[in-house]
Amino acid sequence: MSEFDTSLPSVRQIQTYIKEKKEVELKLITNDLHVGKIFWQDPDCICLLDQYDLPILIWRQSIVYLKPKN
């Protein structure tokens, strides 16, 4: 397991999205697009809650981009 570096700007930005319960758009290398709120993160994964509050576990290495939803 990789070490979780909370000093990284990307980790801090995701923590802000979690704290503010901000809806985000997350695109995967499979070209799937997910929209929801990030519930938690760890060094390997991000847990996204979809529109039905169902958790989706997403491996960080499969993410193309993550951006706040307008």
mmCIF file of the N, C-alpha and C atoms, coordinates in Angstrom:
data_MODEL
# 
_entry.id   MODEL 
# 
loop_
_atom_site.group_PDB 
_atom_site.id 
_atom_site.type_symbol 
_atom_site.label_atom_id 
_atom_site.label_alt_id 
_atom_site.label_comp_id 
_atom_site.label_asym_id 
_atom_site.label_entity_id 
_atom_site.label_seq_id 
_atom_site.pdbx_PDB_ins_code 
_atom_site.Cartn_x 
_atom_site.Cartn_y 
_atom_site.Cartn_z 
_atom_site.occupancy 
_atom_site.B_iso_or_equiv 
_atom_site.pdbx_formal_charge 
_atom_site.auth_seq_id 
_atom_site.auth_comp_id 
_atom_site.auth_asym_id 
_atom_site.auth_atom_id 
_atom_site.pdbx_PDB_model_num 
ATOM 1   N N  . MET A 1 1  ? 0.846   -1.179 0.000   1.00 0.00 ? 1  MET A N  1 
ATOM 2   C CA . MET A 1 1  ? 0.000   0.000  0.000   1.00 0.00 ? 1  MET A CA 1 
ATOM 3   C C  . MET A 1 1  ? 0.892   1.243  0.000   1.00 0.00 ? 1  MET A C  1 
ATOM 4   N N  . SER A 1 2  ? 0.542   2.211  -0.825  1.00 0.00 ? 2  SER A N  1 
ATOM 5   C CA . SER A 1 2  ? 1.311   3.444  -0.888  1.00 0.00 ? 2  SER A CA 1 
ATOM 6   C C  . SER A 1 2  ? 0.984   4.354  0.289   1.00 0.00 ? 2  SER A C  1 
ATOM 7   N N  . GLU A 1 3  ? 1.927   5.227  0.599   1.00 0.00 ? 3  GLU A N  1 
ATOM 8   C CA . GLU A 1 3  ? 1.740   6.155  1.701   1.00 0.00 ? 3  GLU A CA 1 
ATOM 9   C C  . GLU A 1 3  ? 0.825   7.297  1.268   1.00 0.00 ? 3  GLU A C  1 
ATOM 10  N N  . PHE A 1 4  ? -0.035  7.750  2.160   1.00 0.00 ? 4  PHE A N  1 
ATOM 11  C CA . PHE A 1 4  ? -0.995  8.804  1.872   1.00 0.00 ? 4  PHE A CA 1 
ATOM 12  C C  . PHE A 1 4  ? -0.401  10.142 2.287   1.00 0.00 ? 4  PHE A C  1 
ATOM 13  N N  . ASP A 1 5  ? -0.075  10.978 1.314   1.00 0.00 ? 5  ASP A N  1 
ATOM 14  C CA . ASP A 1 5  ? 0.587   12.260 1.566   1.00 0.00 ? 5  ASP A CA 1 
ATOM 15  C C  . ASP A 1 5  ? -0.439  13.382 1.558   1.00 0.00 ? 5  ASP A C  1 
ATOM 16  N N  . THR A 1 6  ? -0.861  13.802 2.750   1.00 0.00 ? 6  THR A N  1 
ATOM 17  C CA . THR A 1 6  ? -1.889  14.841 2.860   1.00 0.00 ? 6  THR A CA 1 
ATOM 18  C C  . THR A 1 6  ? -1.364  16.239 2.563   1.00 0.00 ? 6  THR A C  1 
ATOM 19  N N  . SER A 1 7  ? -0.079  16.372 2.291   1.00 0.00 ? 7  SER A N  1 
ATOM 20  C CA . SER A 1 7  ? 0.461   17.683 1.935   1.00 0.00 ? 7  SER A CA 1 
ATOM 21  C C  . SER A 1 7  ? 0.320   17.972 0.438   1.00 0.00 ? 7  SER A C  1 
ATOM 22  N N  . LEU A 1 8  ? -0.072  16.970 -0.336  1.00 0.00 ? 8  LEU A N  1 
ATOM 23  C CA . LEU A 1 8  ? -0.235  17.170 -1.776  1.00 0.00 ? 8  LEU A CA 1 
ATOM 24  C C  . LEU A 1 8  ? -1.472  18.014 -2.068  1.00 0.00 ? 8  LEU A C  1 
ATOM 25  N N  . PRO A 1 9  ? -1.356  18.951 -3.002  1.00 0.00 ? 9  PRO A N  1 
ATOM 26  C CA . PRO A 1 9  ? -2.511  19.810 -3.330  1.00 0.00 ? 9  PRO A CA 1 
ATOM 27  C C  . PRO A 1 9  ? -3.725  19.014 -3.811  1.00 0.00 ? 9  PRO A C  1 
ATOM 28  N N  . SER A 1 10 ? -3.503  17.960 -4.573  1.00 0.00 ? 10 SER A N  1 
ATOM 29  C CA . SER A 1 10 ? -4.641  17.175 -5.067  1.00 0.00 ? 10 SER A CA 1 
ATOM 30  C C  . SER A 1 10 ? -5.406  16.515 -3.924  1.00 0.00 ? 10 SER A C  1 
ATOM 31  N N  . VAL A 1 11 ? -4.694  16.005 -2.944  1.00 0.00 ? 11 VAL A N  1 
ATOM 32  C CA . VAL A 1 11 ? -5.330  15.371 -1.781  1.00 0.00 ? 11 VAL A CA 1 
ATOM 33  C C  . VAL A 1 11 ? -6.106  16.416 -0.990  1.00 0.00 ? 11 VAL A C  1 
ATOM 34  N N  . ARG A 1 12 ? -5.506  17.573 -0.791  1.00 0.00 ? 12 ARG A N  1 
ATOM 35  C CA . ARG A 1 12 ? -6.187  18.640 -0.048  1.00 0.00 ? 12 ARG A CA 1 
ATOM 36  C C  . ARG A 1 12 ? -7.427  19.132 -0.799  1.00 0.00 ? 12 ARG A C  1 
ATOM 37  N N  . GLN A 1 13 ? -7.345  19.227 -2.124  1.00 0.00 ? 13 GLN A N  1 
ATOM 38  C CA . GLN A 1 13 ? -8.499  19.672 -2.911  1.00 0.00 ? 13 GLN A CA 1 
ATOM 39  C C  . GLN A 1 13 ? -9.650  18.680 -2.794  1.00 0.00 ? 13 GLN A C  1 
ATOM 40  N N  . ILE A 1 14 ? -9.339  17.400 -2.860  1.00 0.00 ? 14 ILE A N  1 
ATOM 41  C CA . ILE A 1 14 ? -10.381 16.382 -2.712  1.00 0.00 ? 14 ILE A CA 1 
ATOM 42  C C  . ILE A 1 14 ? -10.981 16.437 -1.311  1.00 0.00 ? 14 ILE A C  1 
ATOM 43  N N  . GLN A 1 15 ? -10.144 16.684 -0.297  1.00 0.00 ? 15 GLN A N  1 
ATOM 44  C CA . GLN A 1 15 ? -10.650 16.822 1.074   1.00 0.00 ? 15 GLN A CA 1 
ATOM 45  C C  . GLN A 1 15 ? -11.627 17.997 1.164   1.00 0.00 ? 15 GLN A C  1 
ATOM 46  N N  . THR A 1 16 ? -11.343 19.066 0.435   1.00 0.00 ? 16 THR A N  1 
ATOM 47  C CA . THR A 1 16 ? -12.242 20.223 0.408   1.00 0.00 ? 16 THR A CA 1 
ATOM 48  C C  . THR A 1 16 ? -13.581 19.827 -0.218  1.00 0.00 ? 16 THR A C  1 
ATOM 49  N N  . TYR A 1 17 ? -13.536 19.072 -1.320  1.00 0.00 ? 17 TYR A N  1 
ATOM 50  C CA . TYR A 1 17 ? -14.780 18.613 -1.944  1.00 0.00 ? 17 TYR A CA 1 
ATOM 51  C C  . TYR A 1 17 ? -15.585 17.745 -0.980  1.00 0.00 ? 17 TYR A C  1 
ATOM 52  N N  . ILE A 1 18 ? -14.899 16.910 -0.206  1.00 0.00 ? 18 ILE A N  1 
ATOM 53  C CA . ILE A 1 18 ? -15.576 16.055 0.770   1.00 0.00 ? 18 ILE A CA 1 
ATOM 54  C C  . ILE A 1 18 ? -16.230 16.908 1.851   1.00 0.00 ? 18 ILE A C  1 
ATOM 55  N N  . LYS A 1 19 ? -15.460 17.836 2.384   1.00 0.00 ? 19 LYS A N  1 
ATOM 56  C CA . LYS A 1 19 ? -15.947 18.689 3.479   1.00 0.00 ? 19 LYS A CA 1 
ATOM 57  C C  . LYS A 1 19 ? -17.151 19.526 3.046   1.00 0.00 ? 19 LYS A C  1 
ATOM 58  N N  . GLU A 1 20 ? -17.089 20.074 1.822   1.00 0.00 ? 20 GLU A N  1 
ATOM 59  C CA . GLU A 1 20 ? -18.161 20.938 1.318   1.00 0.00 ? 20 GLU A CA 1 
ATOM 60  C C  . GLU A 1 20 ? -19.296 20.144 0.680   1.00 0.00 ? 20 GLU A C  1 
ATOM 61  N N  . LYS A 1 21 ? -19.162 18.804 0.643   1.00 0.00 ? 21 LYS A N  1 
ATOM 62  C CA . LYS A 1 21 ? -20.157 17.928 0.006   1.00 0.00 ? 21 LYS A CA 1 
ATOM 63  C C  . LYS A 1 21 ? -20.470 18.403 -1.410  1.00 0.00 ? 21 LYS A C  1 
ATOM 64  N N  . LYS A 1 22 ? -19.413 18.763 -2.118  1.00 0.00 ? 22 LYS A N  1 
ATOM 65  C CA . LYS A 1 22 ? -19.510 19.294 -3.473  1.00 0.00 ? 22 LYS A CA 1 
ATOM 66  C C  . LYS A 1 22 ? -19.721 18.155 -4.473  1.00 0.00 ? 22 LYS A C  1 
ATOM 67  N N  . GLU A 1 23 ? -20.631 18.353 -5.401  1.00 0.00 ? 23 GLU A N  1 
ATOM 68  C CA . GLU A 1 23 ? -20.839 17.371 -6.452  1.00 0.00 ? 23 GLU A CA 1 
ATOM 69  C C  . GLU A 1 23 ? -19.712 17.484 -7.469  1.00 0.00 ? 23 GLU A C  1 
ATOM 70  N N  . VAL A 1 24 ? -19.181 16.339 -7.880  1.00 0.00 ? 24 VAL A N  1 
ATOM 71  C CA . VAL A 1 24 ? -18.064 16.322 -8.820  1.00 0.00 ? 24 VAL A CA 1 
ATOM 72  C C  . VAL A 1 24 ? -18.390 15.427 -10.015 1.00 0.00 ? 24 VAL A C  1 
ATOM 73  N N  . GLU A 1 25 ? -17.640 15.669 -11.076 1.00 0.00 ? 25 GLU A N  1 
ATOM 74  C CA . GLU A 1 25 ? -17.700 14.840 -12.281 1.00 0.00 ? 25 GLU A CA 1 
ATOM 75  C C  . GLU A 1 25 ? -16.363 14.117 -12.352 1.00 0.00 ? 25 GLU A C  1 
ATOM 76  N N  . LEU A 1 26 ? -16.413 12.816 -12.527 1.00 0.00 ? 26 LEU A N  1 
ATOM 77  C CA . LEU A 1 26 ? -15.209 12.003 -12.518 1.00 0.00 ? 26 LEU A CA 1 
ATOM 78  C C  . LEU A 1 26 ? -15.194 11.136 -13.778 1.00 0.00 ? 26 LEU A C  1 
ATOM 79  N N  . LYS A 1 27 ? -14.183 11.305 -14.618 1.00 0.00 ? 27 LYS A N  1 
ATOM 80  C CA . LYS A 1 27 ? -14.076 10.519 -15.846 1.00 0.00 ? 27 LYS A CA 1 
ATOM 81  C C  . LYS A 1 27 ? -12.998 9.463  -15.681 1.00 0.00 ? 27 LYS A C  1 
ATOM 82  N N  . LEU A 1 28 ? -13.296 8.253  -16.168 1.00 0.00 ? 28 LEU A N  1 
ATOM 83  C CA . LEU A 1 28 ? -12.378 7.125  -16.041 1.00 0.00 ? 28 LEU A CA 1 
ATOM 84  C C  . LEU A 1 28 ? -11.710 6.814  -17.377 1.00 0.00 ? 28 LEU A C  1 
ATOM 85  N N  . ILE A 1 29 ? -10.636 6.047  -17.315 1.00 0.00 ? 29 ILE A N  1 
ATOM 86  C CA . ILE A 1 29 ? -9.920  5.673  -18.530 1.00 0.00 ? 29 ILE A CA 1 
ATOM 87  C C  . ILE A 1 29 ? -10.775 4.804  -19.450 1.00 0.00 ? 29 ILE A C  1 
ATOM 88  N N  . THR A 1 30 ? -11.843 4.224  -18.916 1.00 0.00 ? 30 THR A N  1 
ATOM 89  C CA . THR A 1 30 ? -12.777 3.429  -19.718 1.00 0.00 ? 30 THR A CA 1 
ATOM 90  C C  . THR A 1 30 ? -13.766 4.318  -20.461 1.00 0.00 ? 30 THR A C  1 
ATOM 91  N N  . ASN A 1 31 ? -13.641 5.634  -20.261 1.00 0.00 ? 31 ASN A N  1 
ATOM 92  C CA . ASN A 1 31 ? -14.513 6.653  -20.837 1.00 0.00 ? 31 ASN A CA 1 
ATOM 93  C C  . ASN A 1 31 ? -15.853 6.768  -20.106 1.00 0.00 ? 31 ASN A C  1 
ATOM 94  N N  . ASP A 1 32 ? -16.018 6.045  -19.000 1.00 0.00 ? 32 ASP A N  1 
ATOM 95  C CA . ASP A 1 32 ? -17.216 6.195  -18.169 1.00 0.00 ? 32 ASP A CA 1 
ATOM 96  C C  . ASP A 1 32 ? -17.146 7.529  -17.459 1.00 0.00 ? 32 ASP A C  1 
ATOM 97  N N  . LEU A 1 33 ? -18.303 8.140  -17.271 1.00 0.00 ? 33 LEU A N  1 
ATOM 98  C CA . LEU A 1 33 ? -18.388 9.412  -16.567 1.00 0.00 ? 33 LEU A CA 1 
ATOM 99  C C  . LEU A 1 33 ? -19.315 9.221  -15.370 1.00 0.00 ? 33 LEU A C  1 
ATOM 100 N N  . HIS A 1 34 ? -18.823 9.543  -14.182 1.00 0.00 ? 34 HIS A N  1 
ATOM 101 C CA . HIS A 1 34 ? -19.618 9.414  -12.958 1.00 0.00 ? 34 HIS A CA 1 
ATOM 102 C C  . HIS A 1 34 ? -19.794 10.788 -12.335 1.00 0.00 ? 34 HIS A C  1 
ATOM 103 N N  . VAL A 1 35 ? -20.990 11.027 -11.813 1.00 0.00 ? 35 VAL A N  1 
ATOM 104 C CA . VAL A 1 35 ? -21.286 12.272 -11.110 1.00 0.00 ? 35 VAL A CA 1 
ATOM 105 C C  . VAL A 1 35 ? -21.775 11.899 -9.718  1.00 0.00 ? 35 VAL A C  1 
ATOM 106 N N  . GLY A 1 36 ? -21.269 12.599 -8.723  1.00 0.00 ? 36 GLY A N  1 
ATOM 107 C CA . GLY A 1 36 ? -21.692 12.346 -7.359  1.00 0.00 ? 36 GLY A CA 1 
ATOM 108 C C  . GLY A 1 36 ? -20.861 13.133 -6.372  1.00 0.00 ? 36 GLY A C  1 
ATOM 109 N N  . LYS A 1 37 ? -20.952 12.738 -5.117  1.00 0.00 ? 37 LYS A N  1 
ATOM 110 C CA . LYS A 1 37 ? -20.210 13.404 -4.052  1.00 0.00 ? 37 LYS A CA 1 
ATOM 111 C C  . LYS A 1 37 ? -19.172 12.437 -3.499  1.00 0.00 ? 37 LYS A C  1 
ATOM 112 N N  . ILE A 1 38 ? -17.970 12.940 -3.307  1.00 0.00 ? 38 ILE A N  1 
ATOM 113 C CA . ILE A 1 38 ? -16.912 12.089 -2.763  1.00 0.00 ? 38 ILE A CA 1 
ATOM 114 C C  . ILE A 1 38 ? -17.174 11.878 -1.276  1.00 0.00 ? 38 ILE A C  1 
ATOM 115 N N  . PHE A 1 39 ? -17.189 10.622 -0.866  1.00 0.00 ? 39 PHE A N  1 
ATOM 116 C CA . PHE A 1 39 ? -17.470 10.265 0.524   1.00 0.00 ? 39 PHE A CA 1 
ATOM 117 C C  . PHE A 1 39 ? -16.181 10.155 1.329   1.00 0.00 ? 39 PHE A C  1 
ATOM 118 N N  . TRP A 1 40 ? -15.158 9.504  0.738   1.00 0.00 ? 40 TRP A N  1 
ATOM 119 C CA . TRP A 1 40 ? -13.852 9.388  1.386   1.00 0.00 ? 40 TRP A CA 1 
ATOM 120 C C  . TRP A 1 40 ? -12.802 9.095  0.326   1.00 0.00 ? 40 TRP A C  1 
ATOM 121 N N  . GLN A 1 41 ? -11.546 9.222  0.760   1.00 0.00 ? 41 GLN A N  1 
ATOM 122 C CA . GLN A 1 41 ? -10.410 8.876  -0.095  1.00 0.00 ? 41 GLN A CA 1 
ATOM 123 C C  . GLN A 1 41 ? -9.342  8.200  0.748   1.00 0.00 ? 41 GLN A C  1 
ATOM 124 N N  . ASP A 1 42 ? -8.570  7.349  0.089   1.00 0.00 ? 42 ASP A N  1 
ATOM 125 C CA . ASP A 1 42 ? -7.389  6.759  0.711   1.00 0.00 ? 42 ASP A CA 1 
ATOM 126 C C  . ASP A 1 42 ? -6.298  6.734  -0.356  1.00 0.00 ? 42 ASP A C  1 
ATOM 127 N N  . PRO A 1 43 ? -5.131  6.205  -0.071  1.00 0.00 ? 43 PRO A N  1 
ATOM 128 C CA . PRO A 1 43 ? -4.044  6.255  -1.062  1.00 0.00 ? 43 PRO A CA 1 
ATOM 129 C C  . PRO A 1 43 ? -4.367  5.540  -2.380  1.00 0.00 ? 43 PRO A C  1 
ATOM 130 N N  . ASP A 1 44 ? -5.284  4.578  -2.356  1.00 0.00 ? 44 ASP A N  1 
ATOM 131 C CA . ASP A 1 44 ? -5.565  3.796  -3.553  1.00 0.00 ? 44 ASP A CA 1 
ATOM 132 C C  . ASP A 1 44 ? -6.897  4.124  -4.225  1.00 0.00 ? 44 ASP A C  1 
ATOM 133 N N  . CYS A 1 45 ? -7.880  4.517  -3.448  1.00 0.00 ? 45 CYS A N  1 
ATOM 134 C CA . CYS A 1 45 ? -9.249  4.643  -3.968  1.00 0.00 ? 45 CYS A CA 1 
ATOM 135 C C  . CYS A 1 45 ? -9.944  5.925  -3.528  1.00 0.00 ? 45 CYS A C  1 
ATOM 136 N N  . ILE A 1 46 ? -10.997 6.221  -4.267  1.00 0.00 ? 46 ILE A N  1 
ATOM 137 C CA . ILE A 1 46 ? -11.941 7.289  -3.905  1.00 0.00 ? 46 ILE A CA 1 
ATOM 138 C C  . ILE A 1 46 ? -13.315 6.635  -3.879  1.00 0.00 ? 46 ILE A C  1 
ATOM 139 N N  . CYS A 1 47 ? -14.093 6.940  -2.858  1.00 0.00 ? 47 CYS A N  1 
ATOM 140 C CA . CYS A 1 47 ? -15.456 6.437  -2.781  1.00 0.00 ? 47 CYS A CA 1 
ATOM 141 C C  . CYS A 1 47 ? -16.392 7.573  -3.177  1.00 0.00 ? 47 CYS A C  1 
ATOM 142 N N  . LEU A 1 48 ? -17.140 7.363  -4.258  1.00 0.00 ? 48 LEU A N  1 
ATOM 143 C CA . LEU A 1 48 ? -18.068 8.350  -4.779  1.00 0.00 ? 48 LEU A CA 1 
ATOM 144 C C  . LEU A 1 48 ? -19.488 7.872  -4.498  1.00 0.00 ? 48 LEU A C  1 
ATOM 145 N N  . LEU A 1 49 ? -20.323 8.763  -3.949  1.00 0.00 ? 49 LEU A N  1 
ATOM 146 C CA . LEU A 1 49 ? -21.734 8.435  -3.736  1.00 0.00 ? 49 LEU A CA 1 
ATOM 147 C C  . LEU A 1 49 ? -22.516 8.958  -4.927  1.00 0.00 ? 49 LEU A C  1 
ATOM 148 N N  . ASP A 1 50 ? -23.249 8.066  -5.606  1.00 0.00 ? 50 ASP A N  1 
ATOM 149 C CA . ASP A 1 50 ? -24.007 8.482  -6.783  1.00 0.00 ? 50 ASP A CA 1 
ATOM 150 C C  . ASP A 1 50 ? -25.297 9.192  -6.381  1.00 0.00 ? 50 ASP A C  1 
ATOM 151 N N  . GLN A 1 51 ? -26.154 9.466  -7.359  1.00 0.00 ? 51 GLN A N  1 
ATOM 152 C CA . GLN A 1 51 ? -27.386 10.216 -7.102  1.00 0.00 ? 51 GLN A CA 1 
ATOM 153 C C  . GLN A 1 51 ? -28.342 9.493  -6.163  1.00 0.00 ? 51 GLN A C  1 
ATOM 154 N N  . TYR A 1 52 ? -28.155 8.183  -5.995  1.00 0.00 ? 52 TYR A N  1 
ATOM 155 C CA . TYR A 1 52 ? -28.992 7.393  -5.084  1.00 0.00 ? 52 TYR A CA 1 
ATOM 156 C C  . TYR A 1 52 ? -28.271 7.107  -3.771  1.00 0.00 ? 52 TYR A C  1 
ATOM 157 N N  . ASP A 1 53 ? -27.161 7.799  -3.549  1.00 0.00 ? 53 ASP A N  1 
ATOM 158 C CA . ASP A 1 53 ? -26.309 7.602  -2.364  1.00 0.00 ? 53 ASP A CA 1 
ATOM 159 C C  . ASP A 1 53 ? -25.724 6.193  -2.289  1.00 0.00 ? 53 ASP A C  1 
ATOM 160 N N  . LEU A 1 54 ? -25.553 5.564  -3.457  1.00 0.00 ? 54 LEU A N  1 
ATOM 161 C CA . LEU A 1 54 ? -24.895 4.265  -3.505  1.00 0.00 ? 54 LEU A CA 1 
ATOM 162 C C  . LEU A 1 54 ? -23.405 4.487  -3.721  1.00 0.00 ? 54 LEU A C  1 
ATOM 163 N N  . PRO A 1 55 ? -22.553 3.782  -2.962  1.00 0.00 ? 55 PRO A N  1 
ATOM 164 C CA . PRO A 1 55 ? -21.111 4.004  -3.081  1.00 0.00 ? 55 PRO A CA 1 
ATOM 165 C C  . PRO A 1 55 ? -20.521 3.329  -4.327  1.00 0.00 ? 55 PRO A C  1 
ATOM 166 N N  . ILE A 1 56 ? -19.635 4.050  -4.981  1.00 0.00 ? 56 ILE A N  1 
ATOM 167 C CA . ILE A 1 56 ? -18.862 3.517  -6.104  1.00 0.00 ? 56 ILE A CA 1 
ATOM 168 C C  . ILE A 1 56 ? -17.401 3.644  -5.699  1.00 0.00 ? 56 ILE A C  1 
ATOM 169 N N  . LEU A 1 57 ? -16.702 2.531  -5.655  1.00 0.00 ? 57 LEU A N  1 
ATOM 170 C CA . LEU A 1 57 ? -15.288 2.524  -5.293  1.00 0.00 ? 57 LEU A CA 1 
ATOM 171 C C  . LEU A 1 57 ? -14.467 2.651  -6.571  1.00 0.00 ? 57 LEU A C  1 
ATOM 172 N N  . ILE A 1 58 ? -13.675 3.706  -6.671  1.00 0.00 ? 58 ILE A N  1 
ATOM 173 C CA . ILE A 1 58 ? -12.916 3.997  -7.885  1.00 0.00 ? 58 ILE A CA 1 
ATOM 174 C C  . ILE A 1 58 ? -11.433 4.015  -7.562  1.00 0.00 ? 58 ILE A C  1 
ATOM 175 N N  . TRP A 1 59 ? -10.669 3.199  -8.291  1.00 0.00 ? 59 TRP A N  1 
ATOM 176 C CA . TRP A 1 59 ? -9.221  3.179  -8.122  1.00 0.00 ? 59 TRP A CA 1 
ATOM 177 C C  . TRP A 1 59 ? -8.635  4.458  -8.693  1.00 0.00 ? 59 TRP A C  1 
ATOM 178 N N  . ARG A 1 60 ? -7.763  5.122  -7.961  1.00 0.00 ? 60 ARG A N  1 
ATOM 179 C CA . ARG A 1 60 ? -7.159  6.378  -8.403  1.00 0.00 ? 60 ARG A CA 1 
ATOM 180 C C  . ARG A 1 60 ? -6.488  6.258  -9.767  1.00 0.00 ? 60 ARG A C  1 
ATOM 181 N N  . GLN A 1 61 ? -5.839  5.133  -10.025 1.00 0.00 ? 61 GLN A N  1 
ATOM 182 C CA . GLN A 1 61 ? -5.102  4.975  -11.275 1.00 0.00 ? 61 GLN A CA 1 
ATOM 183 C C  . GLN A 1 61 ? -6.024  4.875  -12.487 1.00 0.00 ? 61 GLN A C  1 
ATOM 184 N N  . SER A 1 62 ? -7.339  4.736  -12.272 1.00 0.00 ? 62 SER A N  1 
ATOM 185 C CA . SER A 1 62 ? -8.274  4.669  -13.391 1.00 0.00 ? 62 SER A CA 1 
ATOM 186 C C  . SER A 1 62 ? -8.902  6.029  -13.718 1.00 0.00 ? 62 SER A C  1 
ATOM 187 N N  . ILE A 1 63 ? -8.538  7.060  -12.960 1.00 0.00 ? 63 ILE A N  1 
ATOM 188 C CA . ILE A 1 63 ? -9.141  8.387  -13.144 1.00 0.00 ? 63 ILE A CA 1 
ATOM 189 C C  . ILE A 1 63 ? -8.399  9.191  -14.209 1.00 0.00 ? 63 ILE A C  1 
ATOM 190 N N  . VAL A 1 64 ? -9.164  9.727  -15.156 1.00 0.00 ? 64 VAL A N  1 
ATOM 191 C CA . VAL A 1 64 ? -8.615  10.639 -16.165 1.00 0.00 ? 64 VAL A CA 1 
ATOM 192 C C  . VAL A 1 64 ? -8.682  12.056 -15.615 1.00 0.00 ? 64 VAL A C  1 
ATOM 193 N N  . TYR A 1 65 ? -9.860  12.441 -15.122 1.00 0.00 ? 65 TYR A N  1 
ATOM 194 C CA . TYR A 1 65 ? -9.977  13.756 -14.483 1.00 0.00 ? 65 TYR A CA 1 
ATOM 195 C C  . TYR A 1 65 ? -11.106 13.752 -13.458 1.00 0.00 ? 65 TYR A C  1 
ATOM 196 N N  . LEU A 1 66 ? -11.033 14.734 -12.580 1.00 0.00 ? 66 LEU A N  1 
ATOM 197 C CA . LEU A 1 66 ? -12.045 14.951 -11.552 1.00 0.00 ? 66 LEU A CA 1 
ATOM 198 C C  . LEU A 1 66 ? -12.244 16.456 -11.484 1.00 0.00 ? 66 LEU A C  1 
ATOM 199 N N  . LYS A 1 67 ? -13.481 16.910 -11.613 1.00 0.00 ? 67 LYS A N  1 
ATOM 200 C CA . LYS A 1 67 ? -13.728 18.354 -11.542 1.00 0.00 ? 67 LYS A CA 1 
ATOM 201 C C  . LYS A 1 67 ? -15.045 18.622 -10.850 1.00 0.00 ? 67 LYS A C  1 
ATOM 202 N N  . PRO A 1 68 ? -15.177 19.805 -10.225 1.00 0.00 ? 68 PRO A N  1 
ATOM 203 C CA . PRO A 1 68 ? -16.436 20.141 -9.571  1.00 0.00 ? 68 PRO A CA 1 
ATOM 204 C C  . PRO A 1 68 ? -17.534 20.333 -10.614 1.00 0.00 ? 68 PRO A C  1 
ATOM 205 N N  . LYS A 1 69 ? -18.714 19.925 -10.261 1.00 0.00 ? 69 LYS A N  1 
ATOM 206 C CA . LYS A 1 69 ? -19.879 20.083 -11.140 1.00 0.00 ? 69 LYS A CA 1 
ATOM 207 C C  . LYS A 1 69 ? -20.436 21.487 -10.923 1.00 0.00 ? 69 LYS A C  1 
ATOM 208 N N  . ASN A 1 70 ? -20.776 22.148 -12.009 1.00 0.00 ? 70 ASN A N  1 
ATOM 209 C CA . ASN A 1 70 ? -21.316 23.522 -11.908 1.00 0.00 ? 70 ASN A CA 1 
ATOM 210 C C  . ASN A 1 70 ? -22.785 23.527 -11.611 1.00 0.00 ? 70 ASN A C  1 
# 
